[in-house]
Amino acid sequence: MTISTETLNKQRYQFMIITGIIFLLFQLISLSFISKMAILSKDTIDVMEKLGAISLLLIIGFSFLYLTAATKNKPNLLKPLKDELVKSHLQRASTFGYRLMILLTFLIFCLLKIIPFTIEDVLRIILAAGVSAPYFRFAYLEAKHA
Amino acid sequence: MPNHAELLNDLKRFRQGIGFTQAELAAEIGVSRKTINTVENGIFIPSTILALKLAAALKTSVEDLFQLP
């Protein structure tokens, strides 16, 4: 089966969206003030955390192997997937994530007087934003110009 | 000629003149069709290397392809 660069590119950003969503959910359900709301029991949160970690590993592993296999020995297929528009989108997505992390740090600092965040919560929120936001931004930029 | 605040280009006219589709031009210089499309529409400003590759593929000069506003 021959696969086009555009299909591979679409699959790549779809993998990124899935990874971003799983990572975001995996971090957010573990926040202490979410568990204090008692919507989910401690056991359910533990199970969901484990499922989140396993699914993240599986999806990252699968997408890496899939994209590697699809482009192996096909430089004409691989080259457009790493061209300068893609690099520019990666750069813009990273800058977006970095700015969001700074903004969130500032917001959390202001909200600390109202919401009793733990250190772990703060780290999880900043990490969730820092990892997921660039993934979503990159997928958005790639999809926008498709 | 598509307008960009910093760079104008005549890529579409040259490409059509030589009878290339966006996909064919993209394959010729090893980028994605999307890259050609975004350059043509003034969304993405190419690097010097890409501009030189485009000019070579379209058998013209960079100055003819790209102009300052």
Backbone of each chain as ProteinMPNN parsed JSONL, in Angstrom:
{"seq_chain_A": "MTISTETLNKQRYQFMIITGIIFLLFQLISLSFISKMAILSKDTIDVMEKLGAISLLLIIGFSFLYLTAATKNKPNLLKPLKDELVKSHLQRASTFGYRLMILLTFLIFCLLKIIPFTIEDVLRIILAAGVSAPYFRFAYLEAKHA", "coords_chain_A": {"N_chain_A": [[0.84, -1.194, 0.0], [0.64, 2.148, -0.945], [1.4, 5.171, 0.641], [0.554, 8.545, 1.151], [2.44, 11.624, 1.66], [0.841, 13.579, 2.737], [-1.192, 12.144, 3.985], [0.281, 10.814, 5.941], [1.2, 12.992, 7.382], [-1.194, 13.979, 8.362], [-1.957, 11.837, 9.973], [0.114, 11.957, 11.792], [-0.343, 14.413, 13.169], [-2.777, 13.775, 14.254], [-2.126, 11.716, 16.029], [-0.675, 13.261, 17.79], [-2.636, 14.905, 18.86], [-4.209, 13.039, 20.217], [-2.318, 12.055, 22.063], [-1.813, 14.411, 23.485], [-4.346, 14.918, 24.62], [-4.717, 12.648, 26.247], [-2.545, 12.956, 28.002], [-3.177, 15.38, 29.206], [-5.633, 14.789, 30.499], [-4.769, 12.767, 32.192], [-3.054, 14.152, 33.887], [-4.766, 16.111, 34.952], [-6.852, 14.738, 36.294], [-5.534, 13.902, 38.488], [-5.183, 15.997, 40.169], [-5.159, 17.456, 43.421], [-7.308, 19.001, 44.389], [-9.37, 18.222, 42.771], [-9.738, 15.572, 43.451], [-10.576, 16.031, 46.001], [-13.091, 17.007, 45.629], [-14.542, 14.811, 45.476], [-15.752, 13.555, 43.311], [-14.786, 11.456, 41.972], [-13.693, 8.331, 43.249], [-10.848, 7.539, 45.367], [-9.651, 5.155, 44.615], [-10.597, 4.875, 41.98], [-9.354, 7.05, 40.78], [-6.69, 6.275, 41.068], [-6.644, 3.995, 39.426], [-7.278, 5.198, 36.982], [-5.068, 6.844, 36.654], [-3.049, 4.964, 36.298], [-3.969, 3.722, 33.98], [-3.833, 5.898, 32.264], [-1.059, 6.384, 32.172], [-0.174, 3.977, 31.015], [-1.586, 3.993, 28.575], [-0.499, 6.27, 27.427], [2.198, 5.531, 27.065], [1.797, 3.409, 25.282], [0.561, 4.664, 23.04], [2.474, 6.557, 22.266], [4.628, 4.863, 21.702], [3.471, 3.253, 19.69], [2.82, 5.175, 17.683], [5.362, 6.146, 17.08], [6.668, 3.823, 16.102], [4.976, 3.192, 13.968], [5.147, 5.486, 12.27], [7.872, 5.449, 11.756], [8.166, 2.985, 10.437], [6.551, 3.451, 8.204], [7.958, 5.383, 6.81], [10.42, 4.363, 6.357], [13.353, 3.914, 4.51], [12.371, 5.622, 2.562], [13.097, 8.376, 1.514], [11.962, 10.434, 0.02], [9.443, 10.581, 1.006], [9.791, 11.1, 3.646], [11.221, 13.506, 3.811], [9.484, 15.813, 3.163], [7.995, 15.737, 5.484], [9.533, 16.854, 7.351], [10.071, 19.389, 6.634], [10.752, 22.985, 6.134], [8.454, 24.396, 6.798], [7.161, 22.758, 8.608], [9.09, 22.782, 10.624], [8.938, 25.439, 11.309], [6.343, 25.526, 12.308], [6.681, 23.847, 14.511], [8.388, 25.377, 16.045], [6.794, 27.626, 16.543], [4.772, 26.387, 17.987], [6.166, 25.489, 20.252], [6.961, 27.917, 21.374], [4.473, 28.942, 21.98], [3.618, 27.121, 23.973], [5.549, 27.641, 25.934], [5.021, 30.323, 26.568], [2.439, 30.03, 27.548], [2.948, 28.516, 29.823], [4.344, 30.368, 31.373], [2.36, 32.289, 31.727], [0.453, 30.767, 33.114], [1.886, 30.203, 35.433], [2.028, 32.72, 36.566], [-0.736, 33.216, 36.897], [-1.441, 31.158, 38.674], [0.065, 31.893, 40.859], [-1.31, 34.215, 41.576], [-3.798, 33.103, 42.133], [-3.33, 31.551, 44.33], [-4.057, 32.574, 46.764], [-6.722, 32.168, 46.859], [-7.406, 29.551, 45.958], [-6.347, 26.599, 47.42], [-3.705, 25.375, 46.246], [-1.594, 22.514, 46.021], [1.964, 21.841, 46.038], [2.426, 19.779, 44.28], [0.129, 19.906, 42.69], [0.487, 22.368, 41.395], [2.782, 21.818, 39.909], [1.788, 19.785, 38.282], [-0.204, 21.134, 36.795], [1.286, 23.058, 35.409], [3.004, 21.395, 34.004], [1.157, 19.899, 32.507], [0.102, 21.88, 30.853], [2.444, 22.741, 29.605], [3.221, 20.512, 28.127], [0.956, 19.516, 26.717], [-0.23, 21.78, 25.418], [1.639, 22.749, 23.347], [1.482, 20.506, 21.663], [-1.208, 20.535, 20.831], [-1.292, 23.032, 19.617], [0.556, 22.725, 17.531], [-0.719, 20.712, 16.048], [-2.99, 22.131, 15.34], [-1.92, 24.183, 13.711], [-0.828, 22.652, 11.643], [-3.105, 21.421, 10.634], [-4.596, 23.585, 9.864], [-3.389, 24.666, 7.577], [-3.687, 22.655, 5.784]], "CA_chain_A": [[0.0, 0.0, 0.0], [1.403, 3.39, -0.927], [0.79, 6.16, 1.52], [1.083, 9.845, 0.755], [2.995, 12.468, 2.714], [-0.25, 14.31, 3.384], [-1.876, 11.209, 4.899], [1.17, 10.599, 7.088], [1.215, 14.224, 8.165], [-2.477, 14.033, 9.07], [-1.91, 10.831, 11.036], [1.05, 12.429, 12.813], [-0.939, 15.385, 14.097], [-3.851, 13.118, 15.004], [-1.46, 11.051, 17.154], [-0.285, 14.294, 18.743], [-3.845, 15.354, 19.57], [-4.588, 11.965, 21.157], [-1.323, 12.055, 23.139], [-2.046, 15.619, 24.276], [-5.581, 14.761, 25.413], [-4.483, 11.646, 27.309], [-1.627, 13.526, 28.991], [-3.916, 16.419, 29.927], [-6.582, 14.14, 31.403], [-3.961, 12.007, 33.129], [-2.552, 15.1, 34.875], [-5.831, 16.861, 35.616], [-7.63, 13.93, 37.256], [-4.714, 13.651, 39.676], [-5.076, 17.201, 40.997], [-5.716, 17.167, 44.749], [-8.625, 19.608, 44.637], [-10.365, 17.438, 42.013], [-10.063, 14.389, 44.254], [-11.305, 16.479, 47.207], [-14.494, 17.218, 45.257], [-15.133, 13.479, 45.658], [-16.52, 13.109, 42.137], [-14.235, 10.122, 41.729], [-13.073, 7.792, 44.461], [-9.383, 7.462, 45.32], [-9.297, 3.956, 43.831], [-10.864, 5.154, 40.557], [-8.296, 7.949, 40.312], [-5.464, 5.467, 40.949], [-6.776, 3.154, 38.223], [-7.213, 6.077, 35.807], [-3.667, 7.288, 36.521], [-2.284, 3.84, 35.719], [-4.417, 3.577, 32.58], [-3.298, 7.045, 31.531], [0.379, 6.171, 31.938], [-0.016, 2.864, 30.067], [-2.035, 4.39, 27.227], [0.483, 7.219, 26.871], [3.353, 4.759, 26.57], [1.382, 2.639, 24.102], [0.289, 5.519, 21.884], [3.749, 7.138, 21.815], [5.373, 3.759, 21.095], [2.823, 2.847, 18.447], [2.958, 6.205, 16.651], [6.77, 6.183, 16.676], [6.948, 2.653, 15.262], [4.183, 3.3, 12.743], [5.709, 6.509, 11.38], [9.202, 4.991, 11.337], [7.985, 1.918, 9.437], [5.958, 4.0, 6.975], [8.904, 6.245, 6.073], [11.721, 3.69, 6.269], [13.917, 3.837, 3.149], [11.6, 6.45, 1.627], [13.474, 9.766, 1.82], [11.041, 11.384, -0.633], [8.247, 10.653, 1.846], [10.203, 11.618, 4.952], [11.727, 14.883, 3.71], [8.442, 16.833, 3.34], [7.459, 15.706, 6.845], [10.456, 17.592, 8.216], [10.512, 20.577, 5.887], [10.874, 24.177, 6.983], [7.143, 24.823, 7.318], [6.949, 21.929, 9.8], [9.998, 23.3, 11.658], [8.39, 26.724, 11.752], [5.185, 25.221, 13.155], [7.187, 23.308, 15.78], [8.939, 26.511, 16.793], [5.668, 28.437, 17.013], [4.059, 25.607, 19.002], [6.985, 25.495, 21.468], [6.875, 29.269, 21.941], [3.122, 29.048, 22.544], [3.633, 26.354, 25.222], [6.408, 28.347, 26.883], [4.278, 31.517, 27.017], [1.314, 29.569, 28.359], [3.494, 28.105, 31.119], [4.65, 31.592, 32.129], [1.07, 32.88, 32.081], [-0.153, 29.928, 34.152], [2.663, 30.389, 36.662], [1.578, 33.997, 37.104], [-2.125, 33.059, 37.338], [-1.458, 30.297, 39.866], [0.597, 32.721, 41.938], [-2.398, 35.104, 41.991], [-4.916, 32.309, 42.657], [-2.938, 30.808, 45.538], [-4.758, 33.147, 47.928], [-8.115, 31.715, 46.832], [-7.445, 28.085, 45.852], [-5.158, 26.041, 48.09], [-2.974, 24.419, 45.423], [-0.389, 21.919, 46.612], [3.108, 21.967, 45.123], [2.23, 18.779, 43.225], [-0.898, 20.44, 41.77], [1.105, 23.429, 40.572], [3.666, 21.16, 38.936], [0.961, 19.054, 37.305], [-0.878, 22.093, 35.9], [2.287, 23.658, 34.508], [3.475, 20.321, 33.12], [0.078, 19.567, 31.562], [0.048, 22.951, 29.856], [3.712, 22.775, 28.859], [3.337, 19.38, 27.199], [-0.212, 19.378, 25.831], [-0.516, 22.964, 24.591], [2.384, 22.743, 22.08], [0.966, 19.436, 20.797], [-2.46, 21.006, 20.229], [-0.989, 24.175, 18.749], [1.2, 22.19, 16.33], [-1.773, 20.039, 15.27], [-3.86, 23.183, 14.779], [-1.209, 24.852, 12.613], [-0.695, 21.704, 10.53], [-4.431, 21.184, 10.059], [-5.086, 24.847, 9.303], [-2.85, 24.892, 6.235], [-3.753, 21.401, 5.006]], "C_chain_A": [[0.872, 1.24, 0.0], [0.639, 4.42, -0.094], [1.393, 7.517, 1.175], [1.615, 10.615, 1.964], [1.872, 13.161, 3.483], [-1.011, 13.42, 4.367], [-1.032, 10.999, 6.155], [1.187, 11.821, 8.001], [-0.062, 14.335, 8.999], [-2.472, 13.043, 10.236], [-0.997, 11.284, 12.168], [0.384, 13.43, 13.746], [-2.135, 14.811, 14.835], [-3.287, 12.365, 16.222], [-1.118, 12.08, 18.232], [-1.488, 14.794, 19.536], [-4.24, 14.31, 20.621], [-3.634, 11.96, 22.354], [-1.559, 13.246, 24.071], [-3.262, 15.483, 25.17], [-5.351, 13.785, 26.572], [-3.596, 12.246, 28.402], [-2.35, 14.556, 29.863], [-4.868, 15.789, 30.95], [-5.855, 13.44, 32.554], [-3.426, 12.936, 34.237], [-3.693, 15.744, 35.666], [-6.631, 16.029, 36.616], [-6.851, 13.692, 38.545], [-4.588, 14.879, 40.581], [-5.792, 16.986, 42.336], [-7.093, 17.789, 44.952], [-9.725, 18.943, 43.826], [-10.759, 16.226, 42.852], [-10.834, 14.777, 45.519], [-12.786, 16.723, 46.899], [-15.277, 15.907, 45.353], [-16.063, 13.063, 44.514], [-16.075, 11.663, 41.839], [-13.585, 9.629, 43.023], [-11.56, 7.692, 44.27], [-8.927, 6.285, 44.453], [-9.483, 4.2, 42.335], [-9.749, 6.042, 39.991], [-6.983, 7.178, 40.125], [-5.478, 4.633, 39.672], [-6.625, 4.015, 36.963], [-5.788, 6.584, 35.572], [-2.824, 6.209, 35.85], [-2.658, 3.652, 34.252], [-3.847, 4.688, 31.703], [-1.835, 6.839, 31.178], [0.599, 5.078, 30.894], [-0.432, 3.296, 28.663], [-1.077, 5.394, 26.593], [1.681, 6.491, 26.276], [2.999, 4.021, 25.289], [1.219, 3.534, 22.872], [1.582, 6.144, 21.349], [4.57, 6.063, 21.097], [4.797, 3.369, 19.745], [3.04, 3.89, 17.349], [4.397, 6.305, 16.161], [7.086, 5.035, 15.721], [6.229, 2.75, 13.919], [4.809, 4.292, 11.758], [7.107, 6.115, 10.887], [9.073, 3.94, 10.233], [7.473, 2.48, 8.113], [6.956, 4.801, 6.148], [10.276, 5.596, 5.881], [12.138, 3.521, 4.801], [13.09, 4.613, 2.114], [11.908, 7.922, 1.901], [12.538, 10.794, 1.186], [9.734, 11.551, 0.14], [8.57, 11.344, 3.172], [10.561, 13.104, 4.899], [10.624, 15.945, 3.87], [7.834, 16.86, 4.744], [8.328, 16.48, 7.826], [10.874, 18.891, 7.552], [10.424, 21.848, 6.744], [9.546, 24.73, 7.478], [6.839, 24.053, 8.611], [7.825, 22.449, 10.947], [9.482, 24.621, 12.204], [7.178, 26.511, 12.659], [5.623, 24.681, 14.515], [7.695, 24.436, 16.67], [7.806, 27.373, 17.379], [4.911, 27.723, 18.128], [4.835, 25.611, 20.326], [6.905, 26.853, 22.151], [5.514, 29.465, 22.62], [3.069, 28.345, 23.909], [4.412, 27.074, 26.314], [5.676, 29.566, 27.454], [3.105, 31.132, 27.913], [1.785, 29.158, 29.752], [3.791, 29.328, 31.987], [3.349, 32.243, 32.617], [0.412, 32.096, 33.221], [0.568, 30.087, 35.487], [2.195, 31.664, 37.358], [0.148, 33.872, 37.666], [-2.221, 32.234, 38.625], [-0.961, 31.08, 41.078], [-0.509, 33.641, 42.481], [-3.527, 34.318, 42.664], [-4.6, 31.577, 43.965], [-3.666, 31.299, 46.79], [-6.193, 32.607, 48.017], [-8.202, 30.181, 46.84], [-6.174, 27.505, 46.486], [-4.469, 24.957, 47.249], [-1.829, 23.798, 46.24], [0.741, 22.095, 45.604], [2.939, 20.999, 43.948], [1.198, 19.251, 42.194], [-0.285, 21.451, 40.807], [1.984, 22.803, 39.491], [2.862, 20.439, 37.853], [0.302, 20.006, 36.307], [0.124, 22.657, 34.893], [2.799, 22.613, 33.507], [2.418, 19.972, 32.067], [0.003, 20.614, 30.462], [1.295, 22.928, 28.969], [3.865, 21.646, 27.857], [2.171, 19.373, 26.198], [-0.417, 20.568, 24.9], [0.311, 23.008, 23.298], [1.904, 21.656, 21.112], [-0.285, 19.919, 20.056], [-2.187, 22.142, 19.237], [-0.367, 23.693, 17.433], [0.146, 21.527, 15.429], [-2.681, 21.064, 14.606], [-3.19, 23.846, 13.571], [-1.097, 23.938, 11.39], [-2.05, 21.488, 9.844], [-4.94, 22.428, 9.331], [-4.619, 25.038, 7.858], [-2.921, 23.655, 5.348], [-4.454, 21.631, 3.665]], "O_chain_A": [[1.753, 1.378, 0.85], [-0.589, 4.509, -0.134], [2.595, 7.628, 0.937], [1.296, 10.312, 3.114], [1.933, 13.312, 4.703], [-1.424, 13.868, 5.437], [-1.543, 11.003, 7.275], [1.187, 11.701, 9.226], [-0.032, 14.724, 10.166], [-2.921, 13.36, 11.338], [-1.274, 11.04, 13.342], [0.516, 13.328, 14.966], [-2.485, 15.288, 15.914], [-3.883, 12.372, 17.299], [-1.252, 11.814, 19.426], [-1.383, 15.073, 20.73], [-4.563, 14.649, 21.76], [-4.065, 11.874, 23.504], [-1.511, 13.106, 25.293], [-3.23, 15.878, 26.336], [-5.73, 14.048, 27.713], [-3.863, 12.065, 29.59], [-2.168, 14.604, 31.08], [-4.908, 16.198, 32.111], [-6.265, 13.509, 33.713], [-3.357, 12.533, 35.398], [-3.606, 15.903, 36.884], [-7.043, 16.535, 37.659], [-7.427, 13.325, 39.569], [-3.958, 14.811, 41.637], [-6.881, 16.414, 42.386], [-7.954, 17.196, 45.603], [-10.902, 19.084, 44.159], [-11.937, 15.885, 42.961], [-11.625, 13.996, 46.046], [-13.631, 16.655, 47.791], [-16.508, 15.896, 45.316], [-17.026, 12.323, 44.715], [-16.88, 10.794, 41.505], [-13.007, 10.406, 43.783], [-11.06, 7.754, 43.146], [-7.975, 6.385, 43.679], [-8.653, 3.795, 41.522], [-9.265, 5.821, 38.881], [-6.257, 7.397, 39.155], [-4.49, 4.561, 38.94], [-5.948, 3.631, 36.009], [-5.357, 6.735, 34.429], [-2.009, 6.484, 34.969], [-1.797, 3.452, 33.395], [-3.438, 4.459, 30.565], [-1.414, 7.08, 30.046], [1.439, 5.216, 30.004], [0.26, 3.014, 27.685], [-0.864, 5.38, 25.381], [2.121, 6.776, 25.162], [3.776, 3.998, 24.334], [1.689, 3.193, 21.786], [1.77, 6.251, 20.137], [5.134, 6.308, 20.03], [5.532, 3.179, 18.776], [3.399, 3.546, 16.223], [4.637, 6.522, 14.974], [7.691, 5.238, 14.669], [6.795, 2.435, 12.872], [4.98, 3.989, 10.577], [7.479, 6.408, 9.751], [9.777, 3.995, 9.224], [7.896, 2.052, 7.039], [6.823, 4.891, 4.928], [11.183, 6.204, 5.312], [11.363, 3.046, 3.971], [13.114, 4.288, 0.927], [11.074, 8.636, 2.458], [12.336, 11.881, 1.728], [9.011, 12.53, -0.044], [7.748, 12.065, 3.738], [10.248, 13.863, 5.817], [10.804, 16.89, 4.638], [7.237, 17.855, 5.154], [7.937, 16.734, 8.965], [11.927, 19.439, 7.877], [10.068, 21.793, 7.921], [9.511, 25.457, 8.47], [6.33, 24.618, 9.579], [7.375, 22.547, 12.088], [9.574, 24.892, 13.402], [7.002, 27.219, 13.65], [5.026, 25.004, 15.542], [7.465, 24.449, 17.879], [7.853, 27.788, 18.537], [4.463, 28.349, 19.088], [4.237, 25.724, 21.397], [6.793, 26.928, 23.375], [5.419, 30.071, 23.687], [2.545, 28.896, 24.877], [3.991, 27.113, 27.47], [5.704, 29.813, 28.66], [2.811, 31.806, 28.901], [1.105, 29.42, 30.744], [3.523, 29.324, 33.188], [3.251, 32.687, 33.761], [-0.115, 32.681, 34.167], [-0.064, 30.104, 36.543], [1.993, 31.689, 38.572], [-0.142, 34.355, 38.761], [-2.977, 32.566, 39.539], [-1.494, 30.948, 42.18], [-0.63, 33.824, 43.692], [-4.135, 34.784, 43.628], [-5.498, 31.049, 44.621], [-3.867, 30.549, 47.745], [-6.799, 32.586, 49.088], [-8.958, 29.59, 47.612], [-5.062, 27.886, 46.12], [-4.631, 23.765, 47.512], [-1.186, 24.474, 47.042], [0.502, 22.456, 44.452], [3.25, 21.321, 42.801], [1.358, 19.032, 40.994], [-0.499, 21.404, 39.596], [1.941, 23.195, 38.325], [3.207, 20.477, 36.672], [0.255, 19.718, 35.111], [-0.147, 22.725, 33.694], [3.0, 22.906, 32.328], [2.736, 19.776, 30.894], [-0.141, 20.283, 29.285], [1.212, 23.075, 27.75], [4.557, 21.797, 26.851], [2.376, 19.24, 24.991], [-0.741, 20.389, 23.725], [-0.253, 23.278, 22.238], [1.916, 21.851, 19.896], [-0.417, 19.749, 18.844], [-2.779, 22.197, 18.159], [-0.713, 24.183, 16.358], [0.119, 21.746, 14.218], [-3.092, 20.894, 13.459], [-3.824, 24.044, 12.534], [-1.251, 24.383, 10.253], [-2.123, 21.384, 8.619], [-5.626, 22.33, 8.314], [-5.378, 25.519, 7.017], [-2.294, 23.606, 4.29], [-4.603, 20.697, 2.878]]}, "seq_chain_B": "MPNHAELLNDLKRFRQGIGFTQAELAAEIGVSRKTINTVENGIFIPSTILALKLAAALKTSVEDLFQLP", "coords_chain_B": {"N_chain_B": [[-0.621, 39.064, -7.51], [0.212, 37.573, -4.442], [-0.278, 39.108, -1.289], [1.883, 39.873, 1.334], [2.799, 41.221, 4.419], [5.527, 41.679, 4.507], [6.741, 40.545, 2.295], [6.361, 40.062, -1.18], [5.179, 37.759, -3.685], [5.618, 35.958, -6.782], [5.106, 33.399, -7.304], [3.025, 31.614, -8.041], [2.336, 32.357, -10.666], [4.728, 31.854, -12.074], [4.965, 29.128, -11.574], [2.68, 28.059, -12.759], [3.221, 28.852, -15.308], [5.299, 27.201, -16.062], [4.044, 24.854, -16.026], [3.699, 23.243, -13.776], [2.098, 21.49, -11.078], [1.158, 22.278, -7.692], [1.873, 20.104, -6.103], [3.692, 18.75, -7.74], [5.771, 20.602, -7.961], [6.468, 20.713, -5.288], [7.401, 18.091, -4.854], [9.599, 18.148, -6.502], [11.403, 19.833, -5.191], [11.556, 18.741, -2.694], [9.798, 19.355, -0.527], [6.696, 19.774, 1.348], [3.406, 19.804, -0.208], [1.848, 21.596, 1.04], [3.64, 23.468, 2.0], [4.406, 24.789, -0.348], [1.949, 25.83, -1.04], [1.425, 27.571, 1.136], [3.504, 29.393, 0.845], [2.937, 30.474, -1.651], [0.498, 31.729, -1.11], [1.275, 33.763, 0.494], [1.458, 33.275, 3.213], [3.495, 32.001, 4.502], [6.878, 32.808, 4.897], [9.566, 31.904, 2.98], [12.819, 30.356, 3.663], [16.139, 31.511, 2.731], [17.427, 29.427, 1.445], [15.307, 27.775, 0.601], [14.017, 29.577, -1.08], [15.944, 29.884, -3.068], [15.996, 27.277, -4.066], [13.409, 27.091, -5.071], [13.495, 29.048, -7.056], [15.413, 27.907, -8.732], [14.141, 25.535, -9.514], [12.038, 26.593, -10.941], [13.292, 27.792, -12.936], [14.156, 30.478, -12.85], [15.002, 33.694, -11.36], [15.651, 34.518, -7.904], [14.999, 37.127, -7.339], [13.066, 37.67, -9.245], [11.049, 36.059, -8.426], [10.439, 36.8, -5.812], [9.59, 39.832, -4.208], [10.203, 42.923, -2.459], [7.7, 44.781, -0.683]], "CA_chain_B": [[0.516, 38.752, -6.632], [-0.274, 37.508, -3.066], [0.312, 40.12, -0.423], [2.328, 39.617, 2.69], [3.27, 42.531, 4.884], [6.965, 41.857, 4.323], [7.261, 39.962, 1.051], [5.41, 39.725, -2.246], [5.767, 36.72, -4.536], [4.994, 35.665, -8.068], [5.344, 31.958, -7.429], [1.934, 30.925, -8.744], [2.422, 32.654, -12.103], [5.875, 31.112, -12.611], [4.683, 27.688, -11.491], [1.712, 27.721, -13.811], [3.899, 29.09, -16.582], [6.148, 26.041, -16.387], [3.139, 23.698, -16.09], [3.782, 22.408, -12.565], [1.092, 21.624, -10.025], [1.84, 22.519, -6.405], [2.441, 18.827, -5.659], [4.871, 18.442, -8.565], [6.852, 21.504, -7.552], [6.88, 20.287, -3.946], [8.21, 16.874, -5.001], [10.839, 18.538, -7.176], [12.373, 20.429, -4.26], [11.586, 17.984, -1.428], [8.998, 19.909, 0.572], [5.31, 19.334, 1.221], [2.555, 20.657, -1.053], [1.371, 22.638, 1.944], [4.667, 24.518, 2.053], [4.274, 25.57, -1.591], [0.675, 26.552, -0.945], [1.523, 28.686, 2.097], [4.398, 30.414, 0.28], [2.173, 31.113, -2.736], [-0.551, 32.586, -0.557], [1.851, 34.805, 1.347], [1.287, 32.95, 4.639], [4.8, 31.584, 5.028], [8.033, 33.388, 4.2], [10.57, 30.831, 2.917], [14.214, 30.697, 3.958], [16.927, 31.795, 1.527], [17.704, 28.148, 0.766], [14.093, 27.354, -0.111], [13.78, 30.541, -2.165], [16.891, 29.535, -4.15], [15.527, 26.008, -4.654], [12.209, 27.403, -5.858], [13.922, 29.769, -8.251], [16.107, 26.959, -9.618], [13.141, 24.614, -10.078], [11.178, 27.323, -11.881], [14.223, 28.357, -13.933], [14.116, 31.946, -12.791], [15.852, 34.194, -10.275], [14.935, 34.796, -6.651], [14.472, 38.508, -7.426], [11.833, 37.668, -10.037], [10.008, 35.343, -7.664], [10.08, 37.526, -4.58], [9.91, 41.268, -4.172], [9.803, 43.665, -1.264], [6.519, 45.604, -1.018]], "C_chain_B": [[0.045, 38.734, -5.166], [0.459, 38.499, -2.159], [0.704, 39.56, 0.927], [2.904, 40.948, 3.129], [4.737, 42.766, 4.542], [7.505, 41.361, 2.99], [6.14, 39.646, 0.057], [6.026, 38.596, -3.066], [4.927, 36.463, -5.781], [5.073, 34.171, -8.367], [4.273, 31.263, -8.278], [2.06, 31.124, -10.264], [3.576, 31.864, -12.743], [5.605, 29.61, -12.631], [3.728, 27.271, -12.606], [2.335, 27.884, -15.19], [4.716, 27.88, -17.03], [5.325, 24.742, -16.413], [3.222, 22.749, -14.916], [2.533, 22.585, -11.717], [1.874, 21.908, -8.734], [2.543, 21.245, -5.932], [3.701, 18.48, -6.449], [6.059, 19.323, -8.18], [7.399, 21.099, -6.182], [7.789, 19.062, -4.022], [9.574, 17.203, -5.603], [11.883, 19.067, -6.188], [12.351, 19.803, -2.859], [10.906, 18.667, -0.254], [7.565, 19.409, 0.408], [4.526, 20.301, 0.328], [2.055, 21.854, -0.248], [2.359, 23.807, 2.019], [4.56, 25.41, 0.82], [3.017, 26.437, -1.52], [0.777, 27.761, -0.01], [2.464, 29.789, 1.59], [3.624, 31.206, -0.785], [1.138, 32.107, -2.216], [-0.037, 33.644, 0.413], [1.679, 34.551, 2.834], [2.652, 32.671, 5.275], [5.928, 32.208, 4.204], [9.142, 32.33, 4.173], [11.958, 31.32, 3.304], [14.925, 30.993, 2.64], [17.154, 30.515, 0.728], [16.479, 27.698, -0.037], [13.788, 28.29, -1.284], [14.689, 30.229, -3.356], [16.466, 28.245, -4.851], [14.312, 26.246, -5.539], [12.594, 28.076, -7.175], [14.588, 28.816, -9.246], [15.101, 26.025, -10.288], [12.274, 25.303, -11.123], [11.994, 28.06, -12.947], [14.102, 29.877, -14.02], [15.043, 32.409, -11.661], [14.993, 34.486, -9.045], [14.287, 36.182, -6.713], [13.18, 38.567, -8.243], [10.678, 37.014, -9.262], [9.497, 36.153, -6.473], [10.483, 38.993, -4.675], [9.499, 41.862, -2.831], [8.607, 44.541, -1.632], [6.921, 47.05, -1.358]], "O_chain_B": [[-0.465, 39.743, -4.677], [1.671, 38.687, -2.271], [-0.071, 38.855, 1.573], [3.432, 41.708, 2.318], [5.153, 43.902, 4.314], [8.614, 41.723, 2.598], [5.122, 39.05, 0.406], [7.249, 38.479, -3.141], [3.722, 36.71, -5.822], [5.103, 33.746, -9.522], [4.586, 30.429, -9.128], [1.909, 30.18, -11.039], [3.419, 31.281, -13.816], [5.967, 28.912, -13.578], [3.941, 26.273, -13.295], [2.014, 27.145, -16.121], [4.808, 27.58, -18.22], [5.832, 23.679, -16.77], [2.86, 21.578, -15.034], [1.973, 23.679, -11.639], [3.098, 21.789, -8.701], [3.664, 21.296, -5.426], [4.669, 17.972, -5.883], [7.195, 18.858, -8.086], [8.606, 21.131, -5.939], [8.815, 18.996, -3.345], [10.581, 16.596, -5.241], [13.076, 18.795, -6.319], [13.037, 20.272, -1.951], [11.374, 18.575, 0.881], [7.254, 18.707, -0.554], [4.92, 21.451, 0.134], [1.867, 22.954, -0.77], [1.965, 24.971, 2.092], [4.617, 26.636, 0.924], [3.026, 27.611, -1.89], [0.278, 28.841, -0.326], [2.251, 30.97, 1.867], [3.655, 32.436, -0.812], [0.929, 33.174, -2.794], [-0.819, 34.332, 1.069], [1.744, 35.482, 3.637], [2.92, 33.048, 6.415], [5.928, 32.141, 2.974], [9.61, 31.903, 5.229], [12.245, 32.517, 3.281], [14.378, 30.755, 1.563], [17.084, 30.515, -0.501], [16.594, 27.295, -1.194], [13.354, 27.845, -2.347], [14.261, 30.3, -4.508], [16.562, 28.132, -6.073], [14.2, 25.674, -6.624], [12.096, 27.729, -8.246], [14.356, 28.905, -10.452], [15.196, 25.755, -11.485], [11.828, 24.67, -12.08], [11.462, 28.837, -13.741], [13.967, 30.461, -15.095], [15.774, 31.607, -11.081], [13.78, 34.674, -9.139], [13.182, 36.389, -6.212], [12.308, 39.396, -7.982], [9.51, 37.369, -9.423], [8.303, 36.185, -6.176], [11.564, 39.336, -5.153], [8.584, 41.378, -2.165], [8.505, 44.997, -2.771], [6.06, 47.875, -1.662]]}, "name": "protein", "num_of_chains": 2, "seq": "MTISTETLNKQRYQFMIITGIIFLLFQLISLSFISKMAILSKDTIDVMEKLGAISLLLIIGFSFLYLTAATKNKPNLLKPLKDELVKSHLQRASTFGYRLMILLTFLIFCLLKIIPFTIEDVLRIILAAGVSAPYFRFAYLEAKHAMPNHAELLNDLKRFRQGIGFTQAELAAEIGVSRKTINTVENGIFIPSTILALKLAAALKTSVEDLFQLP"}
